[in-house]
Amino acid sequence: MAPEPATVAAGPQVVVRPIGQSDVESIARWYPKAVVLAGSSAPLGDQLDSRGRLLVLTEGGDHQPAGLVLVALDDPEPGWASVSLLAIAAAEHRDLAAQAVALLDADLQQEATYIRAALPADAGPALYFWLRLGYRPSVSGARLWMVRDLDT
């Protein structure tokens, strides 16, 4: 059995870690019906080939991926981090996603001053998800983003 990838951040109920080869098959099962809270539901292969850190969210001691997040540093410019994908296996994992975002915010404070998350086309539920986490709406180009200052 391959060793588990190193943890990026962990809380009492969530672990955020780099994606491992063994995760891809599990993610492929739920990804087509995932609840997208940031970004778009581009094909999984495109997400795997994306620039940035592709991370999985797991619940506590369970090593099975329950969510997927793609974060790029210095995007769109130095001092920024962009979440271009946050997808969870099912709506009941929203609390898991919220905990993971809080952990990532804390972790990224060492590397970025601002963080932004791309809202999906059907922004309704995602908009409220990010607002509850202290993010504010911002328009860049033709896209709606949720932005947060990590210094506060």
C-alpha positions in Angstrom: 0.0 0.0 0.0 1.3 3.4 -1.0 1.9 5.9 1.9 -0.6 8.6 2.4 0.4 12.0 1.0 1.6 14.6 3.6 -1.1 16.7 5.3 -1.3 20.4 4.3 -3.7 21.3 7.1 -5.9 19.4 9.6 -8.6 20.2 12.0 -10.7 18.0 14.3 -13.0 16.8 11.5 -11.2 17.5 8.2 -7.8 16.8 6.7 -6.5 18.7 3.6 -3.8 17.0 1.8 -2.2 16.7 -1.7 -4.0 14.4 -4.1 -2.5 10.9 -4.4 -2.6 8.5 -7.3 -4.9 6.2 -5.3 -7.4 9.1 -4.8 -8.2 9.6 -8.5 -10.4 6.5 -8.9 -12.4 7.4 -5.8 -12.9 11.0 -6.9 -13.9 9.9 -10.5 -16.9 8.0 -9.0 -18.4 11.1 -7.4 -17.0 14.0 -9.4 -19.6 14.1 -12.2 -22.3 14.7 -9.6 -20.2 16.9 -7.2 -21.6 20.0 -5.5 -19.4 22.8 -6.9 -18.8 25.6 -4.5 -16.1 27.3 -6.5 -15.0 27.1 -10.1 -16.6 24.9 -12.7 -17.3 21.3 -13.2 -14.7 20.9 -16.0 -13.7 17.3 -16.7 -11.7 15.7 -13.9 -8.8 15.1 -16.3 -8.6 18.9 -17.0 -8.5 19.6 -13.2 -5.8 17.0 -12.7 -3.7 18.8 -15.4 -4.3 22.2 -14.0 -1.7 24.6 -12.7 -1.7 24.9 -8.9 -2.0 22.7 -5.9 -4.7 20.1 -6.2 -5.8 19.0 -2.7 -8.3 16.5 -1.4 -10.5 16.9 1.6 -11.1 13.9 3.8 -13.2 13.5 6.9 -11.2 12.9 10.1 -9.5 9.5 10.0 -11.3 8.4 6.8 -8.7 8.6 3.9 -11.4 8.5 1.2 -11.7 11.9 -0.6 -14.9 13.8 0.1 -13.9 17.0 -1.6 -11.4 18.5 -4.1 -9.8 21.9 -4.1 -7.5 23.6 -6.6 -5.4 26.5 -5.3 -3.0 28.6 -7.3 -0.5 30.9 -5.6 0.5 34.3 -7.0 -2.7 34.2 -9.2 -3.7 36.7 -10.5 -0.6 38.5 -9.2 1.9 38.2 -6.4 0.4 38.2 -2.9 -2.9 36.5 -4.1 -4.1 32.9 -4.0 -7.0 31.7 -6.2 -9.3 28.9 -5.5 -10.4 27.8 -9.0 -12.2 24.7 -7.8 -13.9 23.6 -4.7 -16.1 20.5 -5.2 -17.6 18.2 -2.6 -19.0 14.7 -3.1 -22.4 15.6 -1.6 -24.3 18.5 -0.1 -23.8 17.0 3.4 -20.1 17.7 3.1 -20.7 21.6 3.2 -19.5 21.7 6.8 -16.4 19.8 5.8 -15.8 22.3 3.0 -16.2 25.2 5.3 -13.7 23.8 7.8 -11.3 23.1 5.0 -11.6 26.7 3.7 -10.8 28.0 7.2 -7.8 25.8 7.4 -6.6 26.8 4.0 -7.1 30.5 4.9 -4.9 30.1 7.9 -2.3 28.0 6.0 -2.1 30.5 3.1 -1.5 33.5 5.4 2.2 32.7 5.1 2.1 32.8 1.3 -0.6 35.3 0.3 -2.3 38.5 1.5 -5.5 38.0 -0.4 -7.5 34.9 -1.5 -10.3 34.7 -4.0 -12.6 31.9 -5.1 -14.3 31.7 -8.5 -18.1 31.4 -8.2 -19.7 28.8 -10.4 -22.2 29.8 -13.0 -25.2 28.9 -10.7 -23.8 31.1 -8.0 -26.8 31.0 -5.6 -25.8 28.4 -2.9 -22.1 29.0 -3.5 -22.5 32.7 -2.9 -24.1 32.1 0.5 -21.4 29.5 1.4 -18.6 32.0 0.8 -20.5 35.0 2.4 -20.8 32.9 5.6 -17.1 32.4 5.6 -16.4 36.2 5.5 -15.7 36.6 1.8 -17.1 39.5 -0.2 -18.2 39.6 -3.8 -15.9 41.2 -6.4 -16.0 41.3 -10.2 -12.9 40.7 -12.3 -13.3 40.6 -16.0 -16.6 39.0 -16.7 -16.3 36.6 -13.6 -17.7 36.9 -10.1 -15.2 36.1 -7.4 -15.5 35.9 -3.6 -12.5 37.7 -2.0 -11.0 37.8 1.5 -8.2 39.7 3.0 -6.0 37.2 4.9 -4.4 39.8 7.1 -7.6 40.4 9.0 
